[in-house]
């Protein structure tokens, strides 16, 4: 991996943290949902946020 600047590292940290927060919130919303379609919507959002977080984490390896 090429070296990344401190600013790029801070941006990655900010994005990763945002996706982590989104994942947690979407999971909570899915658990609280009573409507099946709403539950699926939030589960899909949680999954997407986790995938995005994992993709960004690859830049730190």
Beta strands, then each sheet from edge to edge (+ up, - down):
end
